[in-house]
Amino acid sequence: MIKQLLQFLTRWLVNCLGLWIAGAVGVLTISGGTIYLVVSALLLALLNAVMKPILIIISLPIIAISLGFFLIIINGIVVYALDMLYSPLKVQNFWYAMLAGIVIGLVNYIVTIVYERFFDK
């Protein structure tokens, strides 16, 4: 139970970092202060925990045919859903949501590699 909680908190912090980087690059904007960034990262972590697995299961054939590239579109759908649910976060259109999903996914990937290499032994 504690390990799952630590993993969720880690994902939450990594989502904060990914959203901050996506905002710094100019892919999305978060109006307000740091608290809005933290809340949007929490909502993104919850959407990734609930909505993303359902979308992956529904679209497994398309993911297999596209050799996994459809997962980029699924990440974009999740970020676009966050844009629709949480008004301080703004994404211009679906293409920018896909770019934000790529940025957040890359940050998650890099942090996961570092975490597994140094802390998960």
N, C-alpha and C positions, 0 to 999 in steps of 0.2 A: 504494500500500500504506500509506504513512504517512497519507494523507488519510483512508482508511477507519478506521485505528486512532484517529486524532484524533476522528473522528465517533463511534466507539464509546465512547471515553473521555468525550466530551461527553455522550452519551446516558446513560452510567453516572452521571455527576455530576448530570445533570438528574433522573434517576430517584431519586437520593438526596434531592434537594430536594423532589421530588414526594411521596415516601414520608414525609419529615419533615413536610411540610405536612399530608398526610392524617392522620398521627398527631397533629399538633397540633390539628386540627379534631375529632378523636375518631372518625374513620371506621375506623381500624385501630390496633392496638397492636404495638409491637416491644419485646419484653422484652430486657433487657440494655443494652449501651451502644452507642456509635457504631459499633463494629466490626460489630455485628449489622445496623445500618442499611445500612452499606456492602455487606455480603455480600448482604443481601436486594435491594439495588438492582442488584448484579451479576447475581443470579439473574433478576431481572425483566428486565434488558436481554437476557440470553440467551434467556429465554422469548419476549420480543418479537421477537427475531431468528429464532427457530426455529419456535415454535408459532403465533404470530400470523399469519404469511403462509399457513400451511397452513389455518388456520381461515377466513381471508378467501377463499381460493380455493374452499374447500368451500361456503361460504355466499354466493357472489357473487349468485345470483338473489335471495336474501332481502335482501341489502344493496341491490340495485337497486330492489326493490319498496318497501323502507322508506326509500328516498332517503338511505341511509347511516346511519340511526339504529341499525341492527343492530350497527354497529361499537362502540357503547357496551356492548352485551351481550358482544361479543368481548373488549373490554377487561376487563369484569368476570370473564369466564371465565379470562383470563390471570392476573388478581390472585388469583382463587379457587384456581387451580392452584398459584400461589406459596404461598398459605396452606397447602395440602395438602402441599407439598414441603418447606417450611422452617418448622420448629416455633416459632422465636422470633417469627415474624410471625403475628398472630392477627386474623382478620376474623370478625365475629359470624355473618354469613350472606351469601348471594349478593347481596342488595340492597346491603349495605354494601360488598361487593367491587365492585359496579358504581359506587357513589359514589366509592370510592377510585380506580377506573379513570378516572372523570370528572375528579377532582382532578389526578391524575397527567397525564392527557392535556392538561388546560388549562395546567399548568405547562410541559409539553413544547412546546405550541403557542406560548406566550408567549416562551419562551427561543429557540425556532427563529426566530420573527419578529425578535427582537432580534439574534440571531446573524447572520441573513442580511442585515439592514439595516446593521450596523456592521462585521462582520468578513469577510463572504463577498462581496468585490467583485472 
